[in-house]
Amino acid sequence: MKNLIKKFKLKRRVITALAALHFYGNPSAKLKIVGVTGTNGKTTTATLLYKIATALGYKCGLIGTVENIVVDERRPALITTPSPINLNKLLNEMVKRGCKYVFMEVSSHALDQNRVAGINFTGGIFTNLTHDHLDYHKSLENYFIAKKKFFKILPVDAFALTNADDEHGRMMLEGIRAKKYTYGLKNKADFNNKLDTKLLGEFNAYNALAVFGACQLLGFSAEKVKDILKNIEPPRGRFEHFTSPNGVLVIVDYAHTPDALKNVLKTIQDIKKGNARIISVFGCGGDRDPLKRRIMGKIGAENSDIAIFTSDNPRSEDPDKIIAEMKTDLSVMDFKKVMAITNRREAITKAVSFAQKGDIILCAGKGHEDYQEIKGVKYHFDDMEEFKKLHE
C-alpha cells in the first residue's frame, strides 16, 4: 500500500511539473542550464560557475541552497531545489531578464520527488556521495539511485561530468545518454589540471576542477577561466573566515555531514602552524538522519584539541539527547577533549574565551544560515555575526 501511495504521489508530481513547464512556456528550453548534484560541494560549484560566467560578460541565473540570483538580483532561497511551479516561474523570469546560463543545485529530495521533471539540462555535474539524508532515503543505495536519476534524464546532447576519484563517480555514467566526462586529482580523468585559486583544502580543489571542466564543456576560454579562478571568493558560509584582533583564525562552514566535517578539519590541520590548537564548535540537526551523529561526534573530537558539542537546528528534538548521541562512540581520550554546551551562543562564547593567538576556531554546521530552528520556531542566529560581535 505504501509503495502504491508513493507511486501515485510521484505521478502527480510529474503531472504538476509538466503543467508548470507548459504554463510558463517551457523556459528551460530557452536557457543553458547546468545542474550540480552530490552530497557536498553543490553550492560552491554552482556559485563559482555563476561568478565565472558573469565575469565573462554573460547574464546568468543561480538557483541553490544559499540564494537564488536573477542576473544581479539576489533572493533568499527557501529550499535547495524549488518546487516545479516555483522553479519554472523562476526560470521564466530569468528568460525575461535575458539570462543565457543558469547554474542550479539539484538535491536528492528534488530528484526523488520529480521536481526537475521536464527541465532541459545542458549539463550535469556530480561532486561526491557520502553519508547524508538517510533519514529520508533509508539507505546509501537509495540515496545513490536518487542521484543517478539526474544523469538518466540528461539528453543526448548534454554533458555528464563526474568525479573520477569518488567510488560512485564512474557508476553515475553507466547507462546514460549524455556525453561522458570525468575530473579528478588522483585517478585518470579528462580534467586533472592544477589550478591556482584562493580556495583552501583538497575538497575545494575538486570543486574548482569540476568548475573548470564544466567551463571547458560550455566552450569558455580556458585562460580567461583560470584568471578568474585565481581571485574568486568562496560562497558565504563556505570556509568563510577572518582573523581576530588577538590573532585567532575563525572559520564558519556549512559542513553538516561526516565527510564534509572531516574534510574541513583536515584542511585546518594542514594550515595550522606550530602548536596552534583547533577548537571546534558544532552539533547535529534534529529530525534528520540520527545515524550520522555518533560519526560526526567522533570525527570532531578526534580532529580537534577542544571540541564543543552544541545545538545545530534541534527542531522538534531535545538538543541534549542529540548531543548525548554525538558522544556515543568517543574513546576515553577523545571524551576528555569534549565539552557539551547546549546553547549555541554560549558555546561560541566559550570557544572564543579558550582561544589564544595562533589558534583556529571552526564553527560548523550552519554556514550561511541566519536562523536556528527550535520547536517549530526560527530564531535569528548567524554564526559569523556572533563571532564578530565578540571581537568588536
Secondary structure, 3 states (H helix, E strand, C coil): CHHHHHHHHHHHHHHHHHHHHHHCCCHHHHCEEEEEECCCCHHHHHHHHHHHHHHCCCCEEEECCCEEEECCEEEECCCCCCCHHHHHHHHHHHHHCCCCEEEEECCHHHHHCCCCCCCCEEEEEECCCCCCCHHHHCCHHHHHHHHHHHHHCCCCCCEEEEECCCCCHHHHHCCCCCEEEEECCCCCCCECCCCCCCCCCHHHHHHHHHHHHHHHHCCCCHHHHHHHHHHCCCCCCCCEEEECCCCCEEEEECCCCHHHHHHHHHHHHHHCCCCCCEEEEECCCCCCCCHHHHHHHHHHHHCCCEEEECCCCCECCCHHHHHHHHCCCCCHHHHHHEEECCCHHHHHHHHHHHCCCCCEEEEECCCCCCEEEECCEEEECCHHHHHHHHCC
